Amino acid sequence: MRKNFGAKPYLYPQPVLIVATYGEDGTPDAMNAAWGGISDTTEIGMCLSKGHKTVKNILARGAFTVSMADEAHVTECDYLGLVSANDVPDKLARAGFHTTKSELVDAPLIDELPLSLECRLLSYDPATGHLFGEIVNVSADERILNEAGKVDPEKLCPITFDPFNNAYLKLGEKVGNAFKDGSQLK
C-alpha cells in the first residue's frame, strides 16, 4: 500500500547547493538552494525566487558559482539558507567562509567547499523562478581527489536535503557500477 503526499517537491537525493555571487559593491554573497540540478550536458537549472539578493546579484553580474554543501559545513551552509543578504550583507563572512575569485566567471569560489560549478547566466524567469546557467568549468580542491585524479565522494562528503523530514543526510557507500551492472540482464 502507498501513501499519497500530493504534488510536492519531494525527490531523493536533493543536493544542497550553495549559490555564490558578488554584490554590486563586490561583497561576496551566497545562499542555500535545494531545488536544482543538471538540466543539460553543460547546464544547471535551479528554482530561485526573485526576492533573493543572490538572484539580484546574478542578474546584475551574469555569473555565479554553485558548490556542493558538505558534512563538515552543515551548520554554515544551513545558516546561508536562514539569513538573507538583504538583511545581513556580510552573511558569508559571518558563516566563517572565505572566497577566491573564479578565474573564469565574475563570481566567488567558497574556499571551504571543495567542489564548485562556475557558471554564466543563460536565462531567468521571475514569474517562475527558473534560472538556467551554462557550466563553464567544474573545479575541485585536490584534497578531495583520489589517486586517479577524480573526485572521491568519501573525501567530499556531500550532503543532501531530505524534504520529508527537513533533514540533511550524508551520502552513503557505493552499491554498484553505473552503466555496467545492468548489462547482466541483457
Buried (B, 14 or more C-beta within 10 A) or exposed (E): EEEEEEEEEEEEBBBBBBBBBBBEEEBBBBBBBBBBEEBEEBEBBBBBEBEBBBBBBBBBBBBBBBBBBBBBBBEBBBBBBEBBBEEBBEBBEEBEBEBEEBEBBBBBBBEBBBBBBBBBBBEBEEEEBBBBBBBBBEBBBEEBBEEEEEBBBEBBBBBBBBBEEEEBBEBEEEEEEEEEEEEEEE
